[in-house]
Amino acid sequence: MKNSEIIELSQEDLTARLKEEKAALNKLKFAHAVSAIENPNAIKAARKNIARIATEVSKRKNAAKSETASEA
């Protein structure tokens, strides 16, 4: 998932997508522990997607806090 796609998502979609990506990462890790998966780089890609989404979520939270602080 590209950053441009992540930025276009709403806050609710981001949190839902983050939850889905974390579940997918857990499944990948479990599958890799049981028997080697075909593409172990998929774990790395999943972690990076989670980080991208989490960064956007925190960026939006910080922006909302700074707007609230500047209004008060």
Secondary structure, 3 states (H helix, E strand, C coil): CCHHHHHHCCHHHHHHHHHHHHHHHHHHHHHHHHCCCCCCHHHHHHHHHHHHHHHHHHHHHHHHHHHHHHHC
